[in-house]
Amino acid sequence: MSTIQTPHQQESRLRTGAGLMTLAGLAFVGYAVIFLIMNFTDAFLELGIGPEQVDKGKAEIEAFSPQLYHYISHLHIAVSGFIAATGLAVAGLSWFGVRRGERWAFATAVIVPVVGLAVALPAHYPWGLATLGHLGLIYLAVLIFLAGVVAAYTGMRSAAASHH
């Protein structure tokens, strides 16, 4: 038995969903900042990656090959930039588009991180890099994002159904 939602309930769901999607986007930015900072510390390796995953640290990598060290560092910087850019795109689309019920903004806000995660996550598993310390914050942000997607979608879907 379906319930009839009032326009206020529909708008509330949409705003809550957009807010959660925005929060998740900002969480991606936060993760990117941590990722970037760790590149310039003695930890060097990413959050949650330790000797169990990579048996050489910053000093050993740099001593082995300064060029390799700089290459890895440049990858850390570039990846953190793309994670931050994705987070900003999701947050902006969610806050300024999804919150207003714009379907194009919703679709884009969902597609952008899905593509990024679909490309990035699988490579973590074959080499044992998918530690909770490494991916835990991303998984948390994704859960918040998914809750927002469901809430926003149901708010938009209910609103569209009530217009027919």
VMD Tcl script that draws the C-alpha trace (Angstrom):
set ca {
  {0.00 0.00 0.00}
  {1.57 3.26 -1.04}
  {1.22 6.39 0.96}
  {0.53 9.78 -0.52}
  {3.20 12.29 0.32}
  {2.41 15.94 0.70}
  {4.45 18.44 -1.30}
  {6.13 19.43 1.99}
  {7.21 15.81 2.64}
  {8.49 15.50 -0.93}
  {10.49 18.72 -0.61}
  {11.82 17.64 2.79}
  {13.04 14.33 1.35}
  {14.62 16.10 -1.59}
  {16.38 18.65 0.64}
  {17.55 15.96 3.08}
  {18.86 13.84 0.21}
  {20.61 16.78 -1.42}
  {22.11 17.73 1.95}
  {23.49 14.21 2.48}
  {24.85 14.12 -1.06}
  {26.52 17.50 -0.45}
  {27.98 16.28 2.85}
  {29.38 13.20 1.12}
  {30.92 15.37 -1.60}
  {32.61 17.48 1.06}
  {33.79 14.28 2.76}
  {35.49 13.30 -0.52}
  {37.25 16.68 -0.44}
  {38.34 16.03 3.15}
  {39.74 12.65 2.19}
  {41.64 14.28 -0.68}
  {43.17 16.81 1.72}
  {44.35 14.00 4.02}
  {45.72 12.16 1.01}
  {47.60 15.28 -0.12}
  {49.02 16.09 3.32}
  {50.27 12.53 3.85}
  {52.30 12.82 0.64}
  {54.38 15.54 2.30}
  {54.85 13.79 5.66}
  {57.17 10.97 6.66}
  {54.22 8.60 6.21}
  {54.32 9.39 2.45}
  {52.08 6.45 1.63}
  {48.32 6.83 1.60}
  {46.08 6.71 4.64}
  {45.74 3.14 5.91}
  {48.65 1.78 3.87}
  {51.51 0.49 5.99}
  {54.35 -2.02 5.93}
  {51.89 -4.91 5.57}
  {50.86 -3.52 2.17}
  {54.06 -1.79 1.02}
  {57.34 -3.03 2.45}
  {59.31 0.16 1.74}
  {58.81 3.61 3.21}
  {59.51 7.12 2.01}
  {63.23 7.07 2.79}
  {63.82 3.69 1.15}
  {61.89 4.63 -1.98}
  {63.76 7.92 -2.27}
  {67.13 6.23 -1.64}
  {66.37 3.53 -4.23}
  {65.31 6.02 -6.89}
  {64.69 9.74 -6.41}
  {62.92 9.78 -9.77}
  {60.56 6.99 -8.66}
  {59.92 8.85 -5.40}
  {59.01 12.02 -7.32}
  {56.84 10.03 -9.71}
  {54.88 8.44 -6.84}
  {54.59 11.83 -5.14}
  {53.23 13.42 -8.32}
  {50.64 10.61 -8.57}
  {49.57 11.25 -4.96}
  {49.16 14.95 -5.72}
  {47.27 14.31 -8.97}
  {44.92 11.72 -7.44}
  {44.17 13.97 -4.48}
  {43.30 16.74 -6.93}
  {40.90 14.51 -8.83}
  {39.29 13.23 -5.64}
  {38.82 16.82 -4.44}
  {37.46 17.90 -7.83}
  {34.98 15.03 -7.79}
  {33.88 15.97 -4.28}
  {33.43 19.61 -5.22}
  {31.44 18.64 -8.32}
  {29.17 16.37 -6.28}
  {28.71 18.96 -3.54}
  {27.97 21.80 -5.98}
  {25.61 19.78 -8.15}
  {23.81 18.45 -5.09}
  {23.44 21.75 -3.25}
  {22.59 23.97 -6.21}
  {20.86 21.50 -8.54}
  {19.54 18.40 -6.78}
  {18.11 20.48 -3.94}
  {15.99 22.29 -6.56}
  {14.84 19.00 -8.09}
  {16.95 19.33 -11.25}
  {17.12 15.83 -12.75}
  {20.19 16.62 -14.88}
  {22.07 17.69 -11.73}
  {20.97 14.55 -9.91}
  {22.08 12.30 -12.78}
  {25.43 14.06 -13.08}
  {26.01 14.09 -9.31}
  {25.46 10.33 -9.26}
  {27.42 9.47 -12.41}
  {30.57 11.44 -11.49}
  {31.53 9.53 -8.31}
  {30.25 6.20 -9.69}
  {32.68 6.47 -12.60}
  {35.55 7.48 -10.30}
  {34.87 4.68 -7.82}
  {34.27 2.08 -10.55}
  {37.70 2.84 -11.99}
  {39.62 3.31 -8.72}
  {38.26 0.73 -6.27}
  {38.82 -2.57 -8.11}
  {42.59 -2.01 -8.31}
  {42.78 -2.01 -4.50}
  {41.71 -5.63 -4.06}
  {44.17 -7.83 -6.02}
  {47.18 -6.41 -4.15}
  {45.69 -6.24 -0.65}
  {45.38 -2.44 -0.60}
  {41.70 -2.37 0.34}
  {42.31 -1.97 4.06}
  {39.63 -0.47 6.27}
  {42.11 2.24 7.25}
  {42.65 3.10 3.61}
  {39.12 2.88 2.22}
  {37.03 3.18 5.38}
  {36.46 6.93 5.10}
  {35.57 6.57 1.42}
  {33.13 3.76 2.23}
  {31.55 5.95 4.92}
  {31.21 8.85 2.48}
  {29.70 6.48 -0.10}
  {27.13 5.22 2.44}
  {26.15 8.81 3.28}
  {26.00 9.57 -0.43}
  {23.80 6.55 -1.16}
  {21.39 7.49 1.64}
  {21.20 10.95 0.09}
  {20.68 9.54 -3.40}
  {17.78 7.37 -2.21}
  {16.15 10.22 -0.29}
  {16.59 12.73 -3.12}
  {15.38 10.25 -5.73}
  {12.25 9.35 -3.77}
  {11.54 13.04 -3.20}
  {11.94 13.82 -6.90}
  {9.99 10.73 -7.98}
  {7.11 11.53 -5.63}
  {7.03 15.10 -6.86}
  {6.99 13.95 -10.50}
  {4.20 11.44 -9.81}
  {2.05 14.06 -8.12}
  {2.34 16.31 -11.22}
  {0.79 13.63 -13.46}
}
mol new
graphics top color blue
foreach p $ca { graphics top sphere $p radius 0.5 }
foreach p [lrange $ca 0 end-1] q [lrange $ca 1 end] { graphics top cylinder $p $q radius 0.2 }
display resetview
